[in-house]
Amino acid sequence: MRFSVVVVCLNPGDKLNRTLDSVLSQTCTDYEIVVKDGGSRDGSVEAMRSDPKIRLYREKDGGIYEAMNQAVSYAEGDFVLFLNCGDFLPDERVLERTSAYIEKETGRGTDLSRLVLYGDTMGEKNGVMIVSPPHIDGFTCYRNIPCHQACFYSRELCLDKPYDPSFRIRADYEHFLWCFYKAGARFVHMDFAAASYEGGGYSESRENRKRDRQEHRTITKIYMGGWELLKYRAVMTMTLAPLRRAMAESKGFSGVYHRLKKLLYGR
């Protein structure tokens, strides 16, 4: 099986079926959907779509990252995509296009067990395309990795290094840096929107922004040297990073900001 689309949930309401419907409509049929429920009591799981491609596991967990680890242990696909309830695949050919990129990498002799494919992201909150960097390097890892929901990971990468639940907000970021710095993974950009991201989740609340910054500092110190960090921080200061972030998150300026990013990336 080529793809395992993982959906973890806890009392998701009608968002669960919206996410599932976007996967079930795919033209590529070489996939499974692994739904990992942490004990929902809102009737959402009972009202979940019934389809042979959906496998449901109900098991207690200590949070979203532990739930994701549990789901990966059940997954059978070569590549794993994580979608939160409320996120969805923006069109019916996402898996078909991703499969074509995998075939190209197979032809190049790429070790598929160390492959990460990532696309752009549709931002539901602002209604704009969030452009991903065409190449991954150290500065990209520090500043602006692709949206997690737009990344297809080799299942082996997720099994070899499970998500660390001690990072309540940035365990996916820590795993991405491990893939780059430790696992020697190959990152391939796909020039299309691979996910529509709902936004407004746990990590984006105002009270969690401070913890987000703390976890970023901790994780970058694990994987990056002192001189490397000093250089990246200096660049961020000189390029007015706080202003750029405010523009990216503003409904009035986000569209212009991401179009400029696309021009700078030469796309």
Residue pairs with C-beta under 8 A, 6 or more apart in sequence:
1 30
1 31
1 32
1 76
1 77
1 78
2 28
2 30
2 31
2 77
2 78
2 79
2 95
2 99
2 102
3 28
3 30
3 31
3 32
3 77
3 78
3 79
3 80
3 81
3 95
3 98
3 99
3 152
4 31
4 32
4 33
4 34
4 75
4 76
4 77
4 79
4 80
4 81
4 155
5 23
5 31
5 32
5 33
5 34
5 80
5 81
5 83
6 34
6 36
6 68
6 71
6 72
6 75
6 80
6 81
6 82
6 83
7 16
7 19
7 20
7 33
7 34
7 35
7 36
7 82
7 83
7 84
7 85
8 35
8 36
8 37
8 38
8 61
8 64
8 67
8 68
8 71
8 82
8 84
9 16
9 35
9 36
9 37
9 38
9 40
9 44
9 45
9 85
10 37
10 38
10 39
10 40
10 67
11 40
11 41
11 42
11 44
12 40
12 42
12 44
12 85
12 86
13 42
13 44
13 85
14 44
14 47
15 85
15 86
15 198
16 35
16 44
16 45
16 48
16 85
17 47
17 48
17 49
18 85
18 86
18 88
19 83
19 84
19 85
19 86
19 87
19 88
20 33
20 35
20 48
20 49
20 51
20 54
21 49
21 88
22 88
22 89
22 90
22 196
23 31
23 33
23 83
23 88
23 89
24 33
24 49
24 51
24 53
25 89
25 92
26 89
26 92
26 93
26 94
26 95
26 96
27 92
27 93
27 95
27 96
28 93
28 95
28 96
28 98
28 99
30 95
30 99
31 53
31 77
31 95
32 53
32 54
32 55
32 75
32 76
32 77
33 51
33 53
33 54
33 55
34 55
34 57
34 71
34 74
34 75
35 45
35 48
35 54
35 55
35 56
35 57
36 57
36 59
36 61
36 67
36 68
36 70
36 71
36 74
37 45
37 56
37 57
37 58
37 59
38 58
38 59
38 60
38 61
38 67
39 58
39 60
45 56
45 58
48 54
48 56
55 74
57 70
57 71
57 74
59 70
61 67
61 70
62 165
63 165
63 168
64 84
64 202
65 163
65 164
65 165
65 167
65 168
65 171
65 172
66 163
66 165
68 82
68 163
69 162
69 163
69 165
72 80
72 155
72 158
72 159
72 162
73 159
75 155
75 158
77 155
78 112
78 154
78 155
79 98
79 102
79 115
79 117
79 152
79 153
79 154
79 155
80 152
80 153
80 154
80 155
80 158
81 149
81 151
81 152
81 153
81 195
82 148
82 149
82 151
82 172
83 89
83 149
83 195
84 149
84 198
84 201
86 124
86 198
87 149
87 195
87 196
87 197
87 198
88 195
88 196
89 95
89 194
89 195
89 196
90 122
90 193
90 194
90 195
90 196
91 193
94 119
94 192
94 193
94 194
94 195
97 190
97 192
98 117
98 119
98 152
98 190
98 194
101 117
101 188
101 190
102 112
102 115
102 117
105 112
105 115
105 186
105 188
106 112
110 186
111 186
112 154
113 154
113 156
113 157
114 154
114 156
114 157
114 183
114 184
114 185
114 186
115 154
115 185
115 186
115 188
116 151
116 152
116 153
116 154
116 157
116 176
116 179
116 185
116 186
116 187
116 188
117 151
117 152
117 187
117 188
117 189
117 190
118 132
118 146
118 150
118 151
118 152
118 187
118 188
118 189
118 190
118 194
119 132
119 146
119 150
119 189
119 190
119 191
119 192
119 193
119 194
119 195
120 129
120 130
120 131
120 132
120 150
120 191
120 192
120 193
120 194
121 129
121 130
121 132
121 146
121 147
121 149
121 150
121 193
121 194
121 195
121 196
121 197
122 128
122 129
122 130
122 193
122 195
122 196
122 197
123 129
123 130
123 196
123 197
123 199
123 254
124 196
124 197
124 198
124 199
125 197
125 198
125 199
125 200
125 251
126 249
126 250
126 251
126 254
126 255
127 251
127 255
128 254
128 255
128 258
129 193
129 258
129 262
130 147
130 197
130 248
130 258
131 258
131 261
131 262
131 265
131 267
132 146
132 147
132 150
132 189
133 140
133 144
133 146
133 189
133 265
134 189
134 265
134 266
134 267
135 187
135 189
136 145
136 180
136 187
138 224
138 228
138 232
139 232
139 235
141 176
141 177
141 180
141 181
141 223
141 224
142 220
142 224
142 229
142 232
142 236
143 232
143 236
143 241
145 173
145 176
147 195
147 197
148 172
148 176
149 194
149 195
149 197
150 193
150 194
150 195
150 197
151 176
151 194
152 194
153 179
154 185
157 175
157 179
157 183
157 185
158 175
160 183
161 175
161 178
161 179
161 182
161 183
163 171
163 172
163 174
163 175
164 171
164 174
164 175
165 171
167 173
167 174
167 215
167 218
167 219
168 211
168 215
169 202
169 203
169 208
169 211
169 212
169 215
170 203
170 212
170 215
170 216
170 219
173 215
173 216
173 219
174 215
174 219
174 222
177 219
177 220
177 222
177 223
178 223
179 185
179 187
180 187
180 223
181 223
181 224
182 223
191 267
202 208
203 212
220 229
221 229
224 232
244 257
246 253
247 253
247 254
247 256
247 257
248 254
248 257
248 258
250 257
